[in-house]
């Protein structure tokens, strides 16, 4: 009982150990490959040889069936490895059979096993000449037709797959950056693209296995015949006729046993590589494409009927085929498939090309040929940074940036890129894809060996250096940036500069529609009874033009409602009221690292001068200051801000609310990055420090 109990306890462990050696496990595969190689050295008894030959035939049939019902070539990525293993199996069995034929062939037809004897007797009909002719025909068909054709197709497919990889990768990255697909889908497509390239490359090499197998079969056959005759005549004293009959029969049987599986596997390889982009399994595709339309079937039926009526030809086979083809054509006419014939193509509108020409890209990045690698490959840094840019703009400024379209431009220099905003060039620059950009934070040129240049975003002196001296540059205190980051920084600044233009009417409507449900009542009360969507768009554009975030859209709408309800109609006045409501947000964005807002104030004299220069009705006030006074103001403005910048500060200009809009219009032409704040836009809790007074 104790032994029985211990045996039952050991059974699960035994089953677990045996599972490691199953055919689908890694240990099982290793044992199988070692067994194949050992057959080349160790003689096999006839029973194991018959088992191996049966396995070879069955495996080849299985491979052919899998290839026939394959939906796409990438579903059978293990086929090149399987092709090598099946070829190795046949060659090992050929060596084992040759050993038995040469050593025991004089004993009779069953010396090399019953499988070889059956093929040598039954398939050849007892005639050696017929067997050799059949073997030669199978060898020619396999070697000259199927293997050569499938190898050529695999070679062309591998070449086209490699040549088309950059374009396909750029298409994936463009879809990703435009938001058509997510990161997971893009990663999956890249993996499929790599698998496709690797598969066709492996198939190109694996086709050589089949050709080598056919050549080896021919050589082994000649060796078996000549060696068998020599051994039979010299060693066993057989008559020439008996030796020729015995060894030739065994050799022809062995050749047929090896060539039939080889032919099946070669056919499977041809089916896999010729499938290409055909959808569905091969049987479904053939039936759908050959018998999917009634006209070809009807023509084939007519041709078969004409041949049936010709004298000397048998009428029954052609009439039967004519009936089948005609019946198929009649069925297709009664039940047509939904295809190009069944579904009439829509009439192309003459306005379509014009409409396509009118479409513009909001943001487009054009790359020279030498920069395409930054947008493709396994780790496309550029597209990842553009995704991060869109995410950062959405979180910081409150609206989703339009998709960035990336395309190549052969008219550009190989290392040049061009950024277009609404089809108009907004900026360009030159990159060195294999180098990194080093910049001195003090504004000088780094003391390093490299190519002098200008940083494209801010125009600072910089140096293109080899990545191997990156550590030396960092030790000297330089800022080192890779080319994708340089381009992404340039794109970021241009997007921020033109952000107001990028907020379209449709994007404004989308922002309003995506407000939480509890705030939709505010939208319905405000629009369109008090202001239109276009009016809201202009307010948001004015805020974005001064880099004020519109993420707090509910507060902005409340400010618009208050301004309109108070009788304020001009957009600049509405914007001024909204900015007052956003005082905490504006103050927080202007607070420096030291915890205070650096300010340059406008003196009372200039406040009075600007206020007196405003003319026109209240709803359309204009600044009418003399050019000499404007030149004087701009000179004083530059002096004050240059002095503050030399001290390491980036102050804002503080004015009264009545003239802020008009002062901003002047400052924008001198220093567009300088914020202009009204006194009411400074939060009561904000800490301020006056750096200078104009």
C-alpha positions in Angstrom: 0.0 0.0 0.0 2.8 2.3 0.9 4.5 1.6 -2.5 1.2 2.3 -4.3 0.8 5.5 -2.4 4.3 6.7 -3.1 3.8 5.8 -6.8 0.6 7.9 -6.9 2.5 10.7 -5.3 5.2 10.5 -7.9 2.9 10.4 -10.9 2.3 14.2 -11.1 6.0 14.9 -11.0 6.6 12.2 -13.7 4.0 13.8 -15.9 5.5 17.2 -15.4 8.9 15.9 -16.4 7.6 14.2 -19.4 5.8 17.4 -20.5 9.2 19.0 -20.9 10.1 16.5 -23.6 6.8 16.9 -25.6 7.2 17.8 -29.3 6.1 21.4 -28.7 8.7 22.1 -26.0 12.2 23.5 -26.5 13.8 20.3 -25.1 11.7 18.1 -27.4 12.8 20.2 -30.4 16.4 20.0 -29.4 16.2 16.2 -29.0 14.5 15.9 -32.4 17.3 17.9 -34.2 20.0 15.8 -32.4 18.2 12.6 -33.5 18.1 13.8 -37.1 21.9 14.5 -37.0 22.6 11.2 -35.4 20.9 9.4 -38.2 23.8 10.6 -40.4 26.2 8.6 -38.3 24.3 5.8 -36.6 22.8 3.0 -38.8 19.0 2.6 -38.6 17.2 -0.7 -38.5 14.5 -1.1 -41.2 11.7 -0.6 -38.7 12.9 2.8 -37.7 13.7 3.7 -41.3 10.1 2.9 -42.3 8.9 5.1 -39.4 11.1 7.9 -40.5 10.0 7.7 -44.1 6.3 7.6 -43.1 7.0 10.7 -40.9 8.6 12.5 -43.8 5.6 11.8 -46.1 3.0 12.7 -43.5 4.8 15.9 -42.4 5.1 17.1 -46.0 1.4 16.5 -46.6 0.7 18.5 -43.3 2.9 21.4 -44.4 1.1 21.5 -47.8 -2.3 21.6 -46.2 -1.3 24.3 -43.8 0.0 26.4 -46.7 -3.2 25.9 -48.7 -5.5 27.1 -45.9 -3.2 29.9 -44.8 -4.9 33.3 -44.6 -1.6 35.3 -44.9 2.0 34.4 -45.2 2.9 35.9 -41.8 0.7 33.4 -40.1 3.3 30.7 -41.0 6.5 32.5 -39.9 8.0 29.2 -38.8 7.9 27.9 -42.3 11.6 28.7 -43.2 12.8 26.8 -40.1 10.4 24.0 -40.9 11.7 23.9 -44.4 15.2 23.4 -43.1 14.2 20.7 -40.7 12.2 18.7 -43.3 15.1 19.0 -45.7 17.4 17.7 -43.0 15.0 14.9 -42.3 14.9 13.8 -45.9 18.7 14.0 -46.3 19.2 12.0 -43.1 16.8 9.3 -44.3 18.6 9.3 -47.7 21.9 8.6 -46.0 20.3 5.9 -43.8 18.7 4.3 -46.9 21.9 4.5 -48.9 23.7 2.7 -46.1 21.2 -0.1 -46.1 21.1 -0.4 -49.9 24.8 -0.6 -50.2 25.3 -3.0 -47.3 22.2 -5.3 -47.6 20.9 -4.6 -51.1 22.0 -8.1 -52.3 19.6 -9.6 -49.8 16.5 -8.6 -51.8 14.0 -5.8 -52.4 13.1 -5.4 -48.7 16.7 -4.7 -47.7 16.0 -0.9 -47.3 12.7 -1.3 -45.6 9.1 -2.0 -46.7 8.4 1.7 -47.7 11.2 1.7 -50.2 10.2 -1.7 -51.5 6.6 -0.6 -51.9 7.6 2.5 -53.9 10.0 0.5 -55.9 7.5 -2.3 -56.7 4.1 -0.7 -56.8 4.7 2.8 -58.1 7.2 1.6 -60.7 5.0 -1.3 -61.8 8.0 -3.6 -61.5 9.8 -1.8 -64.3 13.1 -0.2 -63.3 13.2 2.0 -66.4 9.8 3.5 -65.6 10.8 4.1 -62.0 14.0 5.9 -63.1 12.0 8.0 -65.6 9.4 8.9 -63.0 12.2 9.9 -60.6 13.9 12.0 -63.2 10.6 13.8 -64.1 9.9 14.5 -60.4 13.4 15.8 -60.0 13.1 18.1 -63.0 9.7 19.4 -62.0 10.9 20.1 -58.4 14.3 21.5 -59.3 13.6 23.4 -62.5 10.0 24.6 -62.1 8.7 24.8 -58.6 11.9 25.4 -56.6 13.4 27.9 -59.1 10.1 29.8 -59.4 9.3 30.0 -55.7 13.0 31.0 -55.0 12.8 33.8 -57.5 9.5 35.1 -56.0 10.9 34.9 -52.5 14.0 36.9 -53.7 11.9 39.6 -55.3 9.5 39.8 -52.4 12.4 40.1 -49.9 14.0 42.9 -52.0 10.7 44.8 -52.4 9.9 44.3 -48.7 13.3 45.8 -47.6 13.0 48.7 -50.2 9.5 49.5 -49.0 10.2 49.5 -45.3 11.1 53.2 -44.9 7.9 54.3 -46.7 5.8 52.0 -44.6 7.4 53.0 -41.4 6.8 56.7 -42.3 3.2 56.0 -43.1 2.8 54.3 -39.6 4.5 57.2 -37.9 2.4 59.7 -39.8 -0.8 58.0 -38.8 0.4 57.9 -35.2 1.4 61.6 -35.1 -2.0 62.5 -36.8 -3.9 60.6 -34.2 -5.5 58.1 -36.6 -4.0 55.2 -34.6 -2.8 54.8 -31.0 0.6 53.8 -29.8 -0.3 50.2 -29.2 -1.6 49.9 -32.8 1.6 51.6 -34.2 3.8 49.2 -32.2 1.8 46.2 -33.5 2.1 47.5 -37.1 5.9 48.0 -36.8 6.3 44.5 -35.4 4.3 43.1 -38.3 6.5 45.1 -40.7 9.6 43.7 -39.2 8.2 40.1 -39.2 7.2 40.5 -42.9 10.7 41.7 -43.9 12.4 38.9 -41.8 10.0 36.3 -43.2 10.6 37.1 -46.9 14.3 37.3 -46.2 14.3 33.9 -44.5 12.2 32.5 -47.4 14.7 33.7 -49.9 17.5 31.8 -48.1 15.3 28.8 -47.3 14.5 28.3 -51.0 18.2 27.3 -51.4 17.6 24.4 -49.1 15.1 22.9 -51.5 17.3 23.3 -54.5 20.2 21.8 -52.6 18.0 18.9 -51.6 17.1 18.2 -55.2 20.8 18.3 -56.3 21.7 16.0 -53.3 19.0 13.5 -54.3 20.4 13.3 -57.9 23.9 12.7 -56.6 22.8 10.2 -54.0 20.9 8.3 -56.7 23.9 8.1 -59.0 26.1 6.9 -56.1 23.6 4.3 -55.1 23.4 2.8 -58.6 27.1 2.9 -59.3 28.1 1.9 -55.7 25.5 -0.9 -55.6 26.6 -2.3 -58.9 30.2 -2.3 -57.8 29.5 -3.9 -54.5 27.2 -6.5 -56.0 29.6 -7.5 -58.7 32.8 -7.4 -56.8 31.9 -8.3 -53.2 28.8 -10.6 -53.5 29.5 -12.1 -56.9 26.1 -11.2 -58.3 25.4 -11.4 -62.0 25.3 -8.0 -63.8 21.7 -8.3 -64.6 20.7 -9.3 -61.1 22.8 -6.6 -59.5 21.4 -3.9 -61.9 17.8 -5.0 -61.3 18.2 -5.2 -57.5 20.2 -2.0 -56.8 18.4 0.0 -59.5 15.0 -0.9 -58.1 16.0 0.0 -54.5 17.6 3.2 -55.7 14.6 4.3 -57.8 12.3 3.4 -54.9 14.5 5.5 -52.5 14.5 8.4 -55.0 10.7 8.3 -55.3 10.3 8.1 -51.5 12.4 11.2 -51.0 11.3 13.2 -54.0 7.5 13.0 -53.4 7.8 14.7 -49.9 10.3 17.2 -51.4 7.8 18.0 -54.2 5.0 18.5 -51.6 7.1 20.8 -49.5 8.4 22.8 -52.5 4.8 23.2 -53.6 3.9 24.5 -50.1 6.8 26.9 -50.3 5.6 28.2 -53.7 2.0 28.6 -52.4 3.3 30.6 -49.4 5.5 33.0 -51.3 3.0 33.5 -54.2 0.2 34.2 -51.8 1.4 37.8 -51.2 -1.4 40.1 -50.4 -4.2 37.7 -51.3 -6.9 37.8 -48.6 -8.2 34.6 -47.1 -7.0 31.0 -47.7 -5.8 29.8 -51.1 -8.9 27.7 -51.8 -11.3 30.5 -51.0 -9.3 33.0 -53.0 -9.1 30.7 -56.1 -12.8 29.9 -56.0 -13.7 33.6 -55.5 -11.5 34.9 -58.2 -11.9 32.1 -60.8 -15.6 31.5 -60.4 -16.8 34.9 -59.0 -18.0 36.3 -62.3 -20.4 34.8 -64.8 -18.8 36.1 -68.0 -15.5 34.1 -67.8 -17.4 30.9 -66.9 -19.8 31.4 -69.8 -16.9 31.9 -72.2 -15.2 28.8 -70.9 -18.4 26.8 -71.3 -18.7 28.0 -74.9 -15.1 27.0 -75.7 -15.6 23.5 -74.2 -18.9 23.0 -76.2 -17.1 24.0 -79.5 -14.3 21.5 -78.7 -16.9 18.8 -78.0 -18.3 19.2 -81.6 -15.0 19.0 -83.3 -14.4 15.6 -85.1 -11.9 13.3 -83.5 -12.2 14.7 -80.0 -14.1 12.8 -77.3 -17.4 14.7 -76.8 -18.3 13.4 -73.3 -15.5 15.1 -71.3 -15.9 18.4 -73.0 -19.7 18.4 -72.7 -19.4 17.6 -69.0 -17.0 20.5 -68.5 -19.2 22.8 -70.6 -22.2 21.8 -68.5 -20.4 22.5 -65.2 -19.0 25.9 -66.4 -22.4 26.9 -67.9 -24.1 25.9 -64.7 -21.7 28.0 -62.7 -22.2 31.0 -64.9 -26.0 30.7 -64.6 -25.7 30.5 -60.8 -23.5 33.6 -60.7 -26.0 35.5 -62.9 -28.9 34.5 -60.6 -26.8 35.2 -57.4 -24.1 37.7 -58.2 -21.4 38.5 -55.6 -21.1 42.0 -54.2 -18.1 43.2 -56.2 -17.2 45.6 -58.9 -19.8 44.3 -61.4 -22.6 43.9 -58.9 -22.0 47.3 -57.2 -21.7 50.1 -59.8 -18.9 52.4 -59.1 -20.0 55.9 -58.0 -19.7 58.6 -60.7 -16.6 60.6 -60.0 -17.5 64.2 -59.4 -15.7 66.8 -61.4 -15.4 68.9 -58.2 -13.5 66.2 -56.3 -10.0 67.1 -57.5 -10.6 70.8 -56.8 -11.9 70.0 -53.3 -8.9 67.9 -52.6 -6.6 70.8 -53.8 -8.3 73.2 -51.4 -7.5 71.1 -48.3 -4.5 72.3 -46.4 -2.5 70.8 -43.6 -2.6 72.9 -40.4 0.9 71.8 -39.4 3.2 70.0 -41.8 6.8 68.9 -41.3 8.8 68.3 -44.5 12.1 66.4 -44.2 15.0 66.1 -46.5 16.0 62.6 -47.5 18.8 62.4 -45.0 16.5 63.1 -42.0 13.9 60.4 -42.8 15.6 58.0 -40.3 14.4 60.2 -37.4 10.8 59.5 -38.3 11.2 55.8 -38.8 12.9 52.7 -37.5 12.3 50.8 -34.3 12.5 53.8 -32.0 11.3 56.9 -34.0 12.3 59.7 -31.6 10.8 62.4 -33.6 7.3 61.0 -33.7 7.4 60.2 -30.0 8.4 63.8 -29.2 5.6 65.2 -31.4 3.2 63.0 -29.5 4.6 64.4 -26.3 4.3 67.9 -27.7 0.6 67.5 -28.5 0.0 66.0 -25.1 1.9 68.9 -23.4 0.1 71.6 -25.3 -3.3 70.0 -24.5 -2.4 69.9 -20.8 -0.8 73.3 -20.7 -2.8 75.5 -23.1 -6.2 73.7 -23.0 -6.8 72.5 -26.6 -5.6 69.6 -28.7 -3.1 70.6 -31.3 -4.0 69.6 -34.9 -2.2 66.6 -36.3 1.3 67.1 -37.5 1.8 65.7 -40.9 5.3 64.4 -41.7 6.4 63.9 -45.3 9.6 63.8 -47.3 10.5 66.6 -49.7 13.0 65.7 -52.3 13.5 69.4 -53.2 15.1 70.2 -49.8 18.7 69.5 -49.1 19.2 66.1 -47.6 19.8 67.5 -44.0 17.2 70.3 -44.2 13.7 70.4 -42.6 10.8 72.8 -43.2 7.9 73.5 -40.9 4.7 74.9 -42.5 1.8 76.4 -40.6 -1.3 76.4 -42.8 0.8 75.7 -45.9 3.0 78.8 -45.2 6.6 78.4 -44.3 7.1 79.2 -40.6 10.6 78.0 -40.1 13.4 75.8 -41.4 16.8 74.4 -40.2 19.6 72.1 -40.9 20.4 69.0 -38.8 23.2 66.5 -38.7 21.5 63.1 -38.0 24.7 61.4 -36.8 25.9 64.2 -34.6 24.6 66.1 -31.5 24.3 69.9 -31.0 26.3 71.5 -28.2 25.4 75.1 -27.0 27.1 77.3 -24.4 24.5 78.6 -21.9 26.5 81.9 -21.7 25.9 82.5 -25.4 29.3 81.8 -26.8 30.6 79.1 -29.1 31.7 75.9 -27.2 35.5 75.3 -27.2 35.2 72.0 -28.9 36.1 70.4 -32.3 33.0 70.4 -34.5 31.0 72.2 -37.2 29.9 75.7 -36.3 26.2 76.5 -36.8 23.2 78.4 -35.4 20.6 76.8 -33.2 17.5 77.0 -35.5 14.9 78.0 -32.8 16.6 81.0 -31.1 19.5 81.6 -33.4 22.1 81.0 -30.7 25.7 80.0 -31.7 26.2 76.3 -31.5 28.4 73.4 -32.6 27.7 70.1 -34.2 29.9 67.6 -32.4 30.5 63.8 -32.6 28.5 61.8 -30.0 31.8 60.5 -28.6 32.7 63.9 -27.2 29.3 64.4 -25.5 30.7 63.8 -22.0 33.5 66.3 -22.6 30.9 68.9 -23.7 28.8 68.2 -20.6 31.9 68.6 -18.4 32.5 72.0 -19.9 28.9 73.0 -19.0 27.4 72.9 -22.5 23.9 71.9 -23.3 23.9 68.9 -25.6 20.8 68.1 -27.6 20.2 65.3 -30.2 18.8 66.2 -33.6 15.2 65.1 -33.0 15.1 67.2 -29.9 16.4 70.2 -31.8 13.7 69.8 -34.4 11.0 69.2 -31.7 12.0 72.4 -29.8 11.8 74.4 -33.0 8.4 73.0 -33.8 7.2 73.7 -30.2 8.2 77.4 -30.4 6.6 77.8 -33.8 3.4 76.2 -32.6 3.3 78.4 -29.5 3.9 81.4 -31.7 1.1 80.6 -34.1 -1.3 78.9 -31.6 -4.0 81.5 -32.1 -4.2 80.7 -35.9 -4.4 76.9 -35.1 -7.6 77.3 -33.0 -10.2 77.0 -35.7 -14.0 77.4 -35.5 -14.4 73.6 -35.5 -11.9 73.2 -32.7 -13.7 75.9 -30.7 -17.0 74.1 -31.2 -15.3 70.9 -30.1 -14.0 72.5 -26.9 -17.5 73.7 -26.1 -19.1 70.3 -26.8 -16.5 68.5 -24.6 -17.3 70.6 -21.5 -18.6 68.5 -18.6 -22.4 68.0 -18.6 -23.0 70.2 -15.6 -21.4 73.1 -17.5 -23.4 72.7 -20.7 -26.1 74.9 -19.3 -23.7 77.8 -19.2 -22.9 77.2 -22.9 -26.6 77.0 -23.9 -27.4 80.3 -22.0 -24.4 82.1 -23.5 -24.5 80.8 -27.1 -26.0 82.0 -29.4 -28.3 84.4 -27.5 -25.4 86.6 -26.1 -22.4 85.7 -28.3 -21.7 83.5 -31.2 -19.2 80.6 -31.4 -17.1 82.8 -33.6 -17.0 85.5 -30.9 -15.9 82.9 -28.4 -13.2 81.8 -30.9 -11.9 85.3 -31.2 -11.7 85.7 -27.4 -9.8 82.4 -27.1 -7.5 83.3 -29.9 -6.7 86.6 -28.2 -5.8 84.7 -25.0 -3.7 82.1 -26.9 -1.9 84.9 -28.8 -0.5 86.1 -25.5 0.1 82.5 -24.3 -2.7 82.5 -21.7 -4.1 79.0 -21.2 -7.7 78.4 -22.1 -7.9 75.2 -20.2 -10.2 76.8 -17.6 -12.8 77.2 -20.2 -15.7 77.5 -17.7 -14.2 80.5 -16.0 -13.5 82.1 -19.5 -17.2 81.6 -20.5 -18.3 83.0 -17.2 -16.2 86.1 -17.8 -17.6 86.5 -21.3 -21.1 86.2 -19.9 -20.4 88.9 -17.3 -18.8 91.2 -19.8 -21.7 90.8 -22.3 -24.3 91.2 -19.6 -22.6 94.4 -18.5 -22.9 95.9 -22.0 -19.4 95.2 -23.1 -19.4 94.3 -26.8 -15.9 95.0 -28.3 -13.8 91.8 -28.3 -10.7 93.6 -26.8 -12.8 94.8 -23.9 -14.3 91.3 -23.4 -10.8 89.8 -23.4 -9.7 92.4 -20.8 -12.6 91.4 -18.5 -11.8 87.7 -19.0 -8.1 88.3 -18.2 -9.2 89.9 -14.9 -11.2 86.7 -14.1 -8.0 84.7 -14.8 -5.8 86.9 -12.6 -4.7 84.0 -10.4 -3.8 81.8 -13.4 -1.9 84.7 -15.1 -0.1 85.7 -12.0 1.0 82.1 -11.3 2.3 81.7 -14.9 4.4 84.9 -14.5 5.8 84.0 -11.1 9.5 83.4 -11.4 11.7 80.8 -9.6 12.3 83.2 -6.8 8.6 83.4 -6.0 7.8 86.9 -7.3 6.6 88.5 -10.5 9.3 90.7 -12.0 7.7 93.8 -13.5 8.6 96.9 -15.5 6.0 99.6 -14.9 4.8 102.4 -17.1 5.3 105.8 -15.7 2.2 108.1 -15.1 3.5 110.3 -18.0 3.4 107.5 -20.5 0.1 106.3 -19.1 -1.4 109.7 -19.7 0.2 110.0 -23.1 -1.3 106.6 -24.3 -4.7 107.4 -22.8 -4.8 110.8 -24.6 -3.8 109.2 -27.9 -6.8 107.0 -28.0 -9.4 108.2 -30.5 -12.7 106.9 -31.9 -15.9 105.6 -30.4 -15.7 103.4 -27.3 -16.5 100.2 -29.2 -13.6 100.9 -31.7 -10.8 102.8 -30.0 -7.6 103.4 -32.0 -4.2 104.6 -30.9 -3.1 107.8 -32.7 0.3 108.6 -31.3 2.8 110.5 -33.3 5.7 108.4 -34.8 8.3 110.3 -32.9 6.6 109.6 -29.5 6.3 105.9 -30.5 10.0 105.8 -31.4 10.9 107.4 -28.1 8.7 104.8 -26.2 10.2 101.9 -28.1 13.8 103.1 -27.3 13.0 103.4 -23.6 11.2 100.0 -23.7 14.3 98.3 -25.2 16.6 99.9 -22.7 14.6 98.9 -19.7 14.1 95.3 -20.8 17.6 94.8 -22.0 18.9 95.9 -18.6 16.5 93.5 -16.9 17.5 90.6 -19.2 21.2 91.3 -18.5 20.4 90.7 -14.8 18.9 87.3 -15.6 15.2 88.3 -15.3 12.3 88.1 -17.8 9.9 90.8 -16.5 6.4 91.7 -17.7 5.3 95.2 -18.6 2.6 96.5 -16.2 0.0 99.1 -17.5 -3.5 100.2 -16.7 -6.4 98.1 -18.1 -7.6 100.9 -20.4 -4.4 101.0 -22.5 -3.1 97.4 -22.1 -4.5 96.2 -25.4 -2.9 99.1 -27.4 0.4 98.9 -25.6 0.5 95.2 -26.3 0.0 95.9 -30.0 3.3 97.9 -30.0 5.3 95.6 -27.7 4.3 92.6 -29.9 6.3 94.1 -32.8 9.4 94.7 -30.6 9.5 91.7 -28.2 6.6 89.3 -28.9 7.6 87.1 -26.0 7.2 89.9 -23.4 3.9 89.7 -21.5 1.9 92.9 -21.0 -0.3 92.8 -17.8 -3.0 95.1 -16.6 -3.0 96.1 -12.9 -6.2 94.2 -12.3 -4.6 91.0 -13.7 -2.1 90.8 -10.8 -3.6 88.6 -8.0 -3.9 90.2 -4.6 -1.8 87.4 -3.1 1.0 87.6 -5.7 4.4 88.9 -4.8 5.8 91.5 -7.2 9.1 93.2 -7.7 9.6 96.3 -9.8 12.8 96.0 -11.9 12.5 99.3 -13.8 10.1 102.1 -14.8 9.6 103.4 -18.3 
